[in-house]
Structures are given as structure tokens and as C-alpha cells.
Amino acid sequence: MSRIFYMPPTIISGAGSLAAAGDQICRGKKALVVTGKIVGKQACTRELLQLLDTKEVSYEIFSDVSGEPTDIMVRAGAATYRNGGCDFMIAVGGGSPMDLMKAVAVLLKYPDAELREFMGKVIHGPFVPMVAIPTTAGTGSEATMFTVITDTATDVKMLLKGPELIPDVAVIDPVFSATAPKSVTANTGLDALTHAVESYTSRLAQPLTDTLAVSAVKRIMTWLPRVYRDGSDLEARAQMALAALEAGVCITNASVTIVHGMSRPIGALFHVPHGLSNAMLLPNCLEFALDGAYQRFADLGVATGVAPSTAPPEDAARAFLISVQMLCKICQVPTLAEYGIKRDSFFAQIDKMSSDAIASGSPGNTIKPVRKEDCVAIYQTLWN
């Protein structure tokens, strides 16, 4: 069976990548720089703006990205682009600015549309040129065809997709993630782990994604505990940046499964950051999926060294699950209750969340069949 494999046309990685990117970043005469208020004041953004000044490229700054992006923010970003006479975009920051940039590109192409019209469809370009400069190691949005935007009218996190939404240039400089707080390092790192594990155990997995997924899982299981303990460890930062990129390429081509399908409703309704909601669900969802793909999970157990190659697949798979549970403990992933969510409020939304999860399509990529009642049961286990 033939398969298509997508990834960014240009990737520049390693320390000093932004300075080395030069003309690759300057895709037009005036950029819309999409960032958040905090990142907008950091050294990475100052370095980017100095580079644009040196190249005599003008710019507008859109920094009204607070939390995870909504359709309201996207419309505001598109208006800033049009009113400023911009002709390309650069996103610098975590997954939110990169996702917003992609969604702005959609509205620029289809100005009379509502974003919800594109749910469940492949969105076609061409779109304005896009450059992604991540400052966290986790979302992989610099390498994906996806953008996740909250519909404020329905409280649904919309997964929008199209191969032409992959940024034209990805600049991966691990130095930019060195100032990330421990909680952000943990949440984004576990998000990348979720991407890698889900793509490897997806119905859509293929040989090229398998290679990158196993590589990403090995890097994360080795280096995330180290960078969580010492955020100044630049070697660990570099390894995690590469893992996030690998995992992002994987989900573009093999998609995600049950964890992402169930995490988006938690984020939309209870405003839990995406990486954290994934981390909260990861052990429980993998435990559910395990018996549908023992050999695939066993492969990860052997690759990461937590099980010998001679172990029966079920034993190796369970050893890998235990190692993921231990990593979540090391990274101090809070429970829903510890995060501040009320049990009654959560249970009142379980039926809607389960319906939204199934409707997203992601659980359908799980090798084991997933029904709405399965999602209900898993949501309930988060309080056990």
C-alpha cells in the first residue's frame, strides 16, 4: 500500500539556528510576528526582530495569544495581518502561537468562512508563507499539518488540518526552551511522548513514522527526567527539541489516537493546558489500549530498555506502561482534583466530553475499537 509522507520543506536545527536561518526566515517584505505577551519580551523574540531589521524586513507584532487559541483570537490576528499589509507570518513561542498562525492562514485564504466549517475536512491552500520558531519542546506544531482552536460558541476544541498548513520553515534552537518553567517542560515533554506513542500505535502508522516515533520515545524517556531536574542542561534541551520535532512529523503522517481525542474536551471545558490534559490521561488511556496492540507497545518497551527482547509481548508492553506511569510521577503530573477541578462539575460534563471525543475522530485511529462508553469509563477512572 502506498503512503504519502509530509514534513516541513526546510528545517534548521541546533544552537544558533535562528541566526543561521537568515534568508530562509525572510519570506516576504512584511511579517506578522505571532507570539505571546511573555515570549514577546524574551531574548528569542528580540533576536528575531533584530534579524528582521538587519534584513530590512518590516513587521507587525500580534501578541494577544493568551492561553490556548480561540476563534476570537484568530479573527483578531487575521485583521492585524490585513490591516498591516503583511505578506508572510512568523510564529515564535509554544504551540499556541504556531496554531494561531496556521488558523490565521486559513481565514486569510477563506475570509468569509467560520473555522468550524472546516472540522472533519482537509483544508486546501495555497496559504501565505509561514515560519515556526518553537520555544518549548513538545507540541511539534512546527512540523504538523494540524491546528487546534477553541470554538467559543460551542466550547469545542476544533482540530483543523491540511498538508499545506505545515510551516514552510521550522527553526529548532534548543536554547530558546532553556527558560521554560518546570511545569511547562514537563507538560510539553509528555505531550511529545503522547504524540510519539500514539503515532506508533495508530492504525495509520507506517514505516517512516515508526522509525521517528521509536527514536522520539527513546529520547524522551531518557532526557525528560534529566531536563525536568535541571532546566539549564542544554544537551537535554537539545535532545527534547529533536524528540518534539520527530514526534510532530509522526502525528502529521500517522495521526493521534484515544489520548488526544479525550484530552481536547477537558481542555476546552476546564481550561487545562493541552500537554497537561494529555499527561493526565496518558497512563489510563494506554492501559485501555494495551491489549489491542501488545506487540506495538512491547516494541517500545524493548527499545527503551525496560523489557528484554525475549520477554513475551504482553509482559514487555506492561513494562513500558509502568515506565510511562513512573515518568508521569517524576514530572509531578497533578490529578484533576489537585488541579482544582470539582468532581461534580467534571462528572456533569462526561457525557458531552465522551461524545466530543468520539466525534473528533482521533479515538478511531486506536488499534483497539473505542466506543463512547469506553471514554465515559476512562474519564471516571481519573477520580479513582
C-alpha positions in Angstrom: 0.0 0.0 0.0 1.4 3.4 -1.0 1.6 6.2 1.6 2.4 9.9 1.5 4.9 11.3 4.0 4.8 15.0 4.9 7.3 17.2 6.7 8.4 20.9 6.7 10.3 21.7 3.5 13.1 23.4 5.5 14.3 22.5 9.0 17.1 24.4 10.6 18.1 22.9 14.0 20.8 23.2 16.7 22.2 26.1 18.8 22.4 29.3 16.8 19.7 28.2 14.3 17.9 31.5 14.2 21.0 33.4 13.3 21.9 30.8 10.7 18.4 30.8 9.2 18.8 34.3 7.7 17.1 34.5 4.3 15.1 31.3 5.0 13.1 33.2 7.5 12.5 36.3 5.4 9.7 35.1 3.1 8.4 38.5 2.1 8.6 42.2 2.7 6.5 42.5 5.9 5.9 39.8 8.6 3.2 39.3 11.1 5.1 38.1 14.1 2.7 36.0 16.2 3.7 35.5 19.8 2.5 35.7 23.4 3.0 38.5 25.8 5.7 36.8 27.8 7.6 35.3 24.9 7.3 38.6 23.1 9.6 40.2 25.7 12.2 37.4 25.8 15.5 37.2 24.1 14.4 34.9 21.3 11.8 37.5 20.1 14.3 40.3 20.4 16.8 38.2 18.3 14.2 37.6 15.7 13.2 41.3 15.4 16.9 42.3 15.2 17.3 39.8 12.3 14.3 41.2 10.5 15.7 44.7 11.0 19.1 43.6 9.6 17.4 42.1 6.6 15.3 45.3 6.2 12.0 43.3 6.6 9.3 45.3 8.4 6.8 43.7 10.7 3.7 43.9 12.8 3.5 42.1 16.2 0.4 40.2 17.3 0.9 39.2 20.9 -2.7 38.7 22.0 -2.3 35.0 22.4 -3.4 34.2 25.9 -3.6 30.6 26.8 -4.7 28.3 24.1 -6.0 30.0 20.9 -9.7 30.7 20.3 -11.6 31.6 17.2 -11.8 35.2 18.5 -8.0 35.5 18.7 -7.7 34.0 15.2 -10.0 36.7 13.8 -8.1 39.4 15.6 -4.8 38.0 14.2 -6.2 37.9 10.7 -7.4 41.5 11.0 -3.9 42.6 12.1 -2.3 40.9 9.2 -4.6 42.5 6.6 -4.6 46.0 8.2 -0.8 45.9 8.5 -0.2 44.9 4.8 1.7 41.8 5.8 2.7 39.2 3.3 4.1 36.3 5.5 4.0 35.1 9.1 6.4 34.1 11.8 5.3 32.4 15.0 7.6 32.3 17.9 6.6 30.6 21.2 4.9 27.4 22.2 2.1 25.6 20.4 -0.5 28.3 20.8 1.2 31.0 18.6 2.0 28.3 16.0 -1.5 27.0 16.0 -2.9 30.5 15.8 -0.7 31.3 12.9 -2.0 28.4 10.9 -5.6 29.3 11.7 -5.0 32.9 10.6 -3.6 31.5 7.3 -6.9 29.6 6.9 -9.0 32.8 7.4 -6.8 34.8 5.1 -7.5 32.2 2.4 -11.2 31.9 3.2 -12.2 35.3 4.7 -15.9 34.7 4.6 -15.8 31.3 6.4 -16.2 30.2 10.0 -13.5 27.9 11.3 -16.0 25.3 12.4 -16.9 24.8 8.8 -13.6 23.0 8.3 -13.9 20.4 11.0 -13.5 17.0 9.6 -12.3 18.3 6.2 -8.9 18.7 4.6 -8.2 22.4 4.2 -6.6 23.3 0.9 -4.2 26.2 0.2 -2.1 27.8 -1.0 -1.6 29.7 2.2 0.7 32.6 3.0 4.3 31.7 3.8 4.8 30.6 7.4 7.8 30.2 9.6 7.7 28.4 13.0 10.2 29.1 15.8 9.2 26.9 18.9 10.4 27.9 22.4 9.1 24.7 24.0 9.9 21.1 23.3 6.6 19.3 23.0 3.7 20.4 20.7 5.6 19.7 17.5 3.3 22.2 15.8 6.3 23.4 13.8 6.1 20.2 11.9 2.4 19.3 11.8 -0.5 19.9 9.4 -2.8 20.5 12.4 -4.1 23.4 14.4 -6.4 23.2 17.4 -8.6 26.2 18.0 -11.4 26.5 20.6 -14.8 27.4 19.2 -16.1 29.9 21.9 -19.7 29.3 20.8 -19.7 25.6 21.5 -16.7 25.0 23.9 -15.3 22.5 21.4 -11.6 22.3 20.6 -11.6 22.1 16.8 -9.0 20.0 15.1 -8.3 21.6 11.7 -5.9 20.0 9.2 -4.3 20.3 5.8 -0.9 19.3 4.4 -0.3 22.9 3.2 -0.6 24.1 6.8 2.8 22.6 7.6 5.1 25.6 8.1 7.5 26.3 5.2 10.4 26.7 7.7 10.9 25.3 11.1 13.7 26.8 13.2 14.6 24.5 16.2 17.0 26.2 18.5 17.1 24.4 21.9 18.5 27.4 23.7 15.1 29.1 23.3 13.5 26.5 25.6 16.0 26.9 28.4 13.9 29.4 30.3 10.8 27.3 30.3 9.4 26.6 33.8 9.5 23.1 35.1 5.8 22.6 34.7 5.9 23.7 31.0 8.9 21.5 30.4 7.0 18.5 31.9 3.7 19.2 30.2 5.2 19.8 26.7 7.6 16.8 27.1 4.8 14.5 28.0 2.8 15.9 25.1 5.6 14.9 22.7 5.7 11.5 24.3 2.0 11.1 23.7 2.5 12.1 20.1 5.2 9.5 19.6 3.5 6.6 21.4 0.1 7.3 19.7 1.6 7.6 16.2 3.4 4.3 16.8 0.3 2.5 18.0 -2.1 4.1 15.4 -3.9 2.3 12.7 -2.2 4.9 10.3 1.3 4.0 11.4 3.8 3.5 8.5 7.5 2.5 8.4 8.8 6.1 8.2 6.8 7.2 11.2 7.7 4.1 13.1 11.4 5.0 12.8 10.9 8.5 14.0 8.4 7.5 16.7 10.7 5.0 18.3 13.6 7.5 18.2 11.4 10.1 19.9 10.2 7.8 22.6 13.8 6.7 23.4 14.9 10.3 23.6 12.1 11.4 25.8 12.3 8.5 28.3 16.0 9.2 28.7 16.2 13.0 28.6 12.9 14.3 30.0 13.6 13.3 33.6 17.1 14.9 33.3 15.8 18.2 31.9 13.0 18.3 34.4 15.6 18.1 37.2 17.9 20.6 35.6 16.4 23.0 33.1 19.8 24.5 32.3 21.0 21.2 30.9 21.4 22.3 27.2 22.2 18.8 26.0 18.9 17.5 27.5 17.1 20.6 26.0 18.6 19.8 22.5 17.5 16.1 22.7 14.0 17.1 23.8 13.7 19.6 20.9 14.7 16.9 18.4 12.2 14.5 20.0 9.4 17.0 19.8 10.2 17.6 16.1 10.3 13.9 15.4 7.0 13.3 17.2 5.4 16.2 15.3 6.4 14.7 12.0 4.9 11.4 13.2 1.4 12.7 14.0 1.2 14.6 10.8 1.6 11.3 9.0 0.1 8.7 11.4 -2.2 11.0 13.5 -3.1 10.5 17.1 -5.4 8.2 18.9 -7.5 8.0 22.1 -5.4 10.2 24.4 -5.8 13.3 22.2 -9.4 12.6 21.4 -10.2 12.6 25.1 -7.9 15.4 26.2 -9.3 18.1 23.9 -12.7 18.2 25.7 -11.0 18.5 29.1 -9.0 21.5 27.7 -12.0 23.2 26.2 -14.3 22.8 29.1 -11.9 23.1 32.1 -9.1 25.2 30.5 -6.4 22.7 31.2 -3.3 23.2 29.0 -3.2 20.7 26.2 0.0 19.0 27.2 -1.2 18.6 30.8 -4.6 17.2 29.9 -2.7 14.6 27.7 -0.4 13.8 30.6 -3.4 13.4 33.0 -5.0 10.8 30.6 -1.9 9.1 29.3 -1.5 6.2 31.7 -5.2 5.4 31.9 -5.7 5.6 28.1 -2.6 3.5 27.4 -3.8 0.9 29.8 -7.1 0.7 27.9 -5.4 0.4 24.5 -2.7 -2.0 25.6 -4.4 -5.3 24.9 -5.3 -4.2 21.3 -1.6 -3.7 20.4 0.6 -5.7 22.7 3.3 -6.1 20.1 3.5 -2.4 19.3 3.7 -1.4 23.0 6.2 -4.3 23.5 8.4 -2.8 20.8 8.6 0.4 22.8 9.4 -1.5 26.0 12.3 -3.2 24.3 13.5 -0.1 22.6 13.6 1.9 25.8 15.3 -0.9 27.7 12.6 -1.6 30.3 12.0 -5.1 28.9 14.3 -7.7 27.3 13.8 -8.7 23.7 13.0 -12.2 24.9 10.0 -11.0 27.0 6.5 -12.1 25.9 4.8 -9.2 24.2 2.2 -8.7 27.0 4.9 -8.5 29.6 7.1 -6.1 27.6 4.0 -3.9 26.9 3.1 -3.8 30.6 6.7 -2.9 31.5 6.5 0.0 29.1 3.2 1.2 30.6 4.8 1.1 34.1 7.7 3.2 32.8 5.3 5.8 31.5 3.5 5.8 34.8 6.8 6.4 36.6 7.7 9.2 34.2 4.4 11.0 35.0 5.2 10.7 38.7 8.7 12.1 38.2 7.2 15.0 36.3 4.6 15.5 39.1 1.5 15.4 36.9 -1.4 16.6 39.1 -4.7 14.9 39.3 -7.8 16.7 38.1 -8.7 17.4 41.8 -5.2 18.7 42.5 -5.5 21.0 39.5 -8.6 22.5 41.1 -11.4 20.9 39.1 -14.5 19.9 41.1 -15.7 16.3 40.8 -19.3 17.2 40.4 -18.5 19.7 37.6 -16.4 17.2 35.8 -18.9 14.3 36.0 -21.6 16.6 34.8 -19.6 17.0 31.5 -18.5 13.4 31.0 -21.3 12.6 28.6 -20.6 15.7 26.4 -16.8 15.1 26.6 -17.2 11.5 25.5 -19.4 12.4 22.6 -17.0 15.2 21.6 -14.0 12.8 21.9 -15.6 10.2 19.6 -16.7 12.9 17.1 -13.2 14.2 16.8 -12.2 11.0 15.0 -8.9 10.6 16.9 -10.0 7.6 19.0 -10.9 5.8 15.8 -7.2 5.6 15.0 -6.6 3.4 18.1 -6.0 -0.2 17.0 -8.4 -1.3 19.7 -12.0 -0.2 19.0 -13.1 2.7 21.1 -16.8 3.3 22.0 -18.4 6.3 23.7 -18.9 4.1 26.8 -15.2 3.4 26.9 -14.5 7.1 27.1 -17.0 7.5 29.8 -15.4 4.8 31.9 -11.9 6.2 31.4 -13.0 9.7 32.4 -14.5 8.2 35.5 -11.2 6.4 36.4 -9.4 9.8 36.7 -11.1 10.2 40.1 -10.3 6.7 41.4 
